[in-house]
């Protein structure tokens, strides 16, 4: 009986390991899809000689390859939790850089992205990881509006925290779907993996913050990322 119990425990541990590896592999594949798509697109344009500024294109290739590397490192760090290094980051500058990334990923998007942010807001965070979070949320908002609309990214103080909100004008979600948004593998998108928001939540938690979603009136969704502010 003891040998049988030990064998079952080993089998359960192996099953949990396989499930964790599957989640990690699917997460990596989902997250690096955007930078890899940009790399392939610019590589094709360079090969066909259809780039007016090859030096600029090469810089973009370098940046996006670095982004894919950072995404993989982030997911590996989430799988093996450890210390998170943070720095003081001006929010307005981070939002501007994030919109540059989004414009590369969704050149054909019909939606427009607007930002609203006081110039003096500063947070303590990892800028690349926070940029990954906001990029995911903005792209989700654009994909929720195939016929067009605005995605508004706003930042404001709330007590000792900074709240960054990403609001879209899409069709919104049911109450039941809203409650499951951050569950791994749950998705409302055709062909979606259901991992983008789950990974987003884990990254924000690793940064010492929180993320939540709510319905927007008269339609759409609002995602709120709460992080500690650097006090002046």
C-alpha positions, 0 to 999 in steps of 0.5 A, spaced: 500 500 500 505 504 501 509 503 495 502 504 491 501 511 494 508 513 493 507 511 486 501 515 485 504 521 488 510 521 483 505 520 478 501 526 480 508 530 481 510 528 474 503 530 471 503 537 474 510 538 471 507 536 464 502 541 465 506 547 468 511 546 462 505 546 457 502 552 460 509 555 460 510 553 452 504 556 450 505 562 454 511 563 450 508 562 443 503 567 445 507 572 447 512 572 442 508 572 436 507 579 435 515 581 435 516 575 431 511 577 426 514 584 426 521 581 425 518 577 419 515 583 416 521 587 416 526 581 413 521 580 407 521 588 406 529 588 406 529 582 402 525 585 397 528 592 397 522 595 399 525 599 405 527 606 404 531 606 410 535 600 411 538 602 417 532 604 421 529 597 419 535 594 422 534 598 428 527 595 429 529 588 427 534 589 433 529 592 438 524 586 436 529 581 437 530 584 444 523 584 446 522 577 444 528 575 448 525 579 454 518 576 454 522 569 454 526 571 460 520 574 463 516 568 463 521 563 465 522 568 471 515 567 472 516 560 472 521 560 477 519 566 482 525 570 484 527 578 486 524 583 481 528 589 480 525 596 479 527 603 477 523 609 477 519 610 471 516 616 468 509 614 466 508 619 460 515 617 457 513 609 458 506 610 454 509 614 448 514 608 447 509 603 448 504 606 443 510 605 438 511 598 439 503 597 438 503 601 432 508 596 429 504 590 431 497 593 428 499 597 422 492 595 419 488 596 426 482 601 425 482 603 432 485 609 434 489 609 441 489 616 445 493 617 452 492 621 458 497 622 463 500 628 467 507 629 466 510 628 473 507 621 474 513 616 476 512 609 478 517 604 481 517 598 476 520 594 471 519 598 464 520 593 459 515 588 463 510 594 464 510 595 457 509 588 455 503 588 460 500 595 457 502 592 450 497 586 451 492 590 454 492 595 448 492 590 443 486 586 446 482 593 446 484 594 438 482 587 437 475 588 440 473 593 435 474 590 428 470 596 426 474 601 429 473 606 435 478 609 440 482 605 446 484 610 451 490 609 456 490 614 462 494 614 468 492 618 474 494 618 482 490 614 487 492 615 494 499 612 494 498 609 487 498 610 480 493 607 476 493 606 469 487 604 465 486 601 458 479 602 456 476 600 449 469 601 445 468 594 444 462 590 445 464 588 452 463 582 456 458 578 460 458 578 467 460 571 467 466 572 462 468 578 466 469 573 472 473 568 468 478 573 464 484 572 468 483 564 468 489 560 464 486 558 457 479 562 458 478 566 452 473 569 448 477 570 441 477 565 436 483 562 435 485 565 442 490 561 447 487 564 453 494 566 456 495 573 455 491 576 460 493 570 465 500 572 464 499 579 464 496 578 471 502 574 473 507 580 471 503 585 475 503 581 481 510 580 480 511 588 480 507 588 486 501 591 483 494 589 481 490 588 475 482 588 474 477 589 469 470 592 469 465 594 464 465 601 461 459 605 460 455 605 455 460 599 452 466 596 452 471 594 457 476 598 462 482 594 465 486 598 471 493 596 473 495 599 480 502 600 481 506 604 487 508 611 485 514 614 487 513 620 492 516 627 490 
